[in-house]
Structures are given as C-alpha cells and as structure tokens.
Amino acid sequence: MCHPYTTVWMKVHHEAPEHRRTPRLLPQDRAARGGLGVNVPLIVAGSLANLGAAIHGVGGEVLVVRKLSPGMLPSSRFGGPRATKTMIHVTWHMTTIAFLTLGAALLLSGSVLHGDAARALGLVAAGESTGFAALAVGMADSPRSLFRHPGPAMLTATAALAWWGAL
C-alpha cells in the first residue's frame, strides 16, 4: 500500500531492498580497538598531528613569518620581495591546514568510522604522515638539527602511531 505522497523513487526504494543503503555495521572485533570501540594509536596520532598543526600555525606565524623582512627576500618572476613573502606566508599556512586535515582524518579513523572506511582512511593518513616525516628527516641539515626542532620527532611519532593503528 502506497502513501498518497509516495514518489516513484520511494516506491521502488521500498519494493527493492537491494537499493537500500547498507546499514552501518559495528566493528567486527572490538579487541583491536582497545575494547572501547576506538583505536587508541590512531587517536593519539591524530591528537599529535592537531597539536603539531596548532604549534606550526601559531608559532610559525609569530616566530617565522612575521619576522621575514621583505627587504631581505629576493624577487621572483611573480613579483617583488613582498610577493615572495606572501607566497611563503600562504605556503606556510597551507602546510598547517594539511597537518590539521591529517589530524582530523586520524581522529575520525580511530573513533567515528568503523570497518573498511576506518582502515582505508587510516592507511591514507598513515601514508601522508610518513611523507611529512620523510621530508622533515630527509631534508634536515645535519643529524644534530633533527633534535633542535620538535618537528621531525613529532612527525615521525605521528607516522609510527598511524601505521600501528592502521595495520
């Protein structure tokens, strides 16, 4: 029996169960998520990434970007020294947003999402965090410089936790 306001789509939807959206499944084994329905390593990795994003955004703005003197920067084909400072400024905060996105993905993967979606997002985020860590460690001036700045250690810890939680 159809309701008077039923559309063709609604009628087909109700008559053909194969068109229904699959119900959200609970995690198959809660033991892999610490028995709490959450993945602790992914949540810790996401929290580290978000903390890193906050430090990178605020600390970088105050301690690095604001201190750049346009007079000390070179011109480029895009403009003079002010354009160079603007490009550095924008790039700096784009990286901050990437860290924040990484943190959100890890937190979602470790808490809200379940099953294949959680695993897929966790693997993508683990790969991204590995890329960030590899850049920070690989482009360091010297082994000693790896310990002068918290970035390489924080990014490496985030990547390790992300892989631990995703696999």
C-alpha positions in Angstrom: 0.0 0.0 0.0 1.4 3.4 -1.0 1.1 6.6 0.8 -0.6 9.4 -1.3 2.7 11.4 -1.3 4.9 8.5 -2.4 7.1 9.2 -5.3 8.2 6.7 -7.9 11.7 6.6 -6.3 10.2 5.9 -2.8 8.0 3.1 -4.2 11.0 1.5 -6.0 13.2 2.0 -2.9 10.7 0.3 -0.6 10.0 -2.5 -3.0 13.6 -3.3 -4.0 15.7 -3.9 -0.9 18.9 -4.2 -3.0 18.6 -0.4 -3.5 18.6 0.3 0.2 21.6 1.7 1.8 23.6 -0.9 3.7 23.1 -0.3 7.5 26.2 0.8 9.4 28.0 -2.2 10.8 29.6 -2.3 14.2 33.3 -3.1 14.3 33.9 -6.8 13.9 36.3 -7.1 16.8 36.4 -4.5 19.4 39.5 -6.0 20.9 41.5 -4.5 18.0 40.2 -1.1 19.1 41.2 -1.4 22.7 37.8 -2.9 23.7 36.4 0.6 23.7 35.3 0.8 20.1 38.2 3.2 19.5 41.6 2.8 18.0 44.0 4.4 20.6 47.1 4.6 18.4 45.1 6.5 15.7 43.6 8.8 18.3 47.0 9.6 19.8 48.5 10.1 16.3 45.6 12.4 15.3 46.0 14.4 18.6 49.7 14.8 17.9 49.0 16.0 14.3 46.5 18.5 15.6 48.9 19.7 18.3 51.6 20.0 15.6 49.2 22.0 13.4 48.4 24.4 16.2 52.1 24.9 17.0 53.0 25.2 13.3 50.3 27.7 12.6 50.6 30.0 15.6 54.3 29.5 16.3 55.2 29.8 12.7 53.2 32.9 12.2 54.7 34.6 15.3 58.3 33.3 15.2 59.0 32.9 11.5 56.6 34.5 9.0 56.1 37.9 10.8 59.9 38.2 11.2 60.6 37.9 7.5 61.8 41.2 6.1 60.7 41.9 2.5 64.0 43.8 2.1 65.9 40.5 2.7 63.8 38.4 0.3 64.6 38.0 -3.4 62.2 39.0 -6.2 60.7 36.3 -8.3 59.0 36.2 -11.7 55.7 36.5 -9.8 56.7 39.8 -8.2 59.0 41.6 -5.9 60.0 40.8 -2.3 56.5 41.4 -0.9 55.1 38.8 -3.4 57.8 36.4 -2.2 56.8 37.0 1.5 53.2 36.4 0.6 54.0 33.1 -1.1 55.9 32.0 1.9 53.1 33.1 4.2 50.4 31.2 2.1 52.5 28.1 1.8 53.2 28.1 5.5 49.5 28.1 6.4 48.6 25.6 3.6 51.0 23.2 5.3 49.3 24.0 8.7 45.9 23.1 7.1 47.4 19.9 5.7 48.6 18.9 9.3 45.1 19.7 10.6 43.4 17.7 7.9 45.8 14.8 8.7 44.9 15.0 12.4 41.1 15.1 11.6 41.5 12.0 9.4 43.4 10.1 12.0 40.9 11.0 14.7 37.9 10.1 12.5 39.5 6.8 11.6 40.2 6.0 15.2 36.9 6.9 16.7 33.9 7.5 14.5 34.5 5.3 11.4 34.5 1.5 11.5 35.4 -1.3 9.2 36.8 -0.8 5.8 36.2 3.0 5.8 38.2 3.4 9.0 41.0 1.2 7.7 41.2 3.0 4.3 41.3 6.4 5.8 43.8 5.3 8.4 46.1 3.9 5.7 45.9 7.1 3.6 46.6 9.2 6.7 49.5 6.9 7.7 51.0 7.3 4.2 50.6 11.1 4.4 52.2 11.3 7.8 55.0 9.2 6.6 55.6 11.6 3.7 55.7 14.5 6.1 58.1 12.7 8.4 60.4 11.6 5.5 60.6 15.2 4.3 61.4 16.6 7.7 64.1 13.9 8.4 65.5 13.7 4.9 65.9 17.4 4.4 67.5 18.1 7.8 70.8 20.0 7.6 72.5 17.6 9.9 71.6 14.8 12.3 72.1 17.3 15.1 69.4 19.6 13.6 66.9 16.8 14.0 66.9 17.3 17.7 66.9 21.1 17.7 63.4 21.3 16.3 60.5 19.2 17.6 59.0 18.8 14.1 60.9 15.7 12.9 60.4 13.8 16.1 56.7 14.7 16.3 56.1 13.8 12.6 57.9 10.5 13.0 56.0 9.6 16.1 52.7 10.5 14.4 53.6 8.3 11.4 54.6 5.4 13.6 51.4 5.6 15.6 49.3 6.0 12.5 50.8 2.8 10.9 50.4 0.9 14.2 46.8 1.9 14.4 46.0 1.4 10.7 47.6 -2.1 10.4 
